[in-house]
Amino acid sequence: MKGYIIICLLLLSCGVAGQQTGELPAPIYADPYYCGSCDPEIVWNSATGEWFFFYTGRRPALGVAATCGNPIGVATSRDFKNWAFKGYCLFDGKGGKPDSEHTFWAPGVIIDGDEAHMFVTYKEDATPPWGTGGCIAHYKAPVTDMLNGWKRVDVTIGEDNCLDASVVKLENGKFRMYYVGGINNPETKGRKTIRYAESDDLDNWIVKGNVLGDVNDKKVHGLGYQEGVYVFRLKGRFYMLTDPHKGLATYSSDDGVTWKYHGQIMKTGSSSRTLDWSQARHPSVIVKDGKAYIIYHVEPFRPENAKGSKLEKHQRYAFIQMAALECTQNGIKRLK
């Protein structure tokens, strides 16, 4: 165990940068308390002139409690390369610590005007291993304080065990949210699906149901489960990534509702960058200067196909990585 800790500290002491590949360091970040940074979401804050990424602060040292009682961590950068820990979010004035009495996962953040909106998977307690129930809760903060200023608005999606919201702004000014839910839908016989909702103002949402096309069609992609859905737009086209725990599944769409499957990318062994040899998990994407960059977490010491309940502490460590993407009508691929 100590050996793994020493290895991690040595790598991080090299600037968390580890190995330099092209312009992007690898990895870019590790949570300074538990080394459990997961589910990143990256946004540009023009008010402060910084990139912010928000993440689930898992707690690997606590075994099966690693995935509950999680806060939302924040790191910032001015140059898109070097990231510094800013703290843990306060929600209605509470929290701000690496251990939370509630459970927060997978923050989906979008800035609209002078307000930031977070749509986060929320669970009222911290009961191992996952917390109880779950909803997608909406919080607002001024863009000048996206660390301590979060105030609860409402429950946006209340379907049982829903999670992992991703929000995009459409050309017509409306907003669309993608998420994992539908467990109570009799058509899926209890299987979670990728669904969507729409809003005019980010406050009031109408659930539309399952997305169409290939995403929820197991006959097409052969995937039994997908989480960590993330949607982004580039050059007039919609792209989707999901996390089936076998690398990342990729899709594209003309309208953001009906999707075509393009296969999987970023599986175990597809990269030789420092601490990047395991499969990519739960990504987000930022479009900067007309180019797409994926930010994702990896668990490099986790054995392939290992059950989460059986993992040792060091096998739960998670690091944030970033890479450039190439996106075309034929799909998405990571650039080395």
PETA-V975934 format. One record per helix or strand. SS is the DSSP state (H for helix, E for strand). FROM is the first residue (numbers start at 1). TO is the last residue. Records with the same first field share a line. If there is no record, write none. Layout:
SS=FROM-TO ; FROM-TO
This chain:
H=2-13 ; 60-67 ; 186-188 ; 218-221 ; 308-310 ; 313-316
E=18-21 ; 24-26 ; 29-29 ; 36-45 ; 50-57 ; 71-77 ; 84-88 ; 90-91 ; 94-95 ; 103-112 ; 115-123 ; 135-142 ; 150-157 ; 163-169 ; 175-181 ; 193-199 ; 205-210 ; 212-213 ; 227-234 ; 237-243 ; 248-253 ; 258-265 ; 281-288 ; 291-298 ; 318-328 ; 331-334
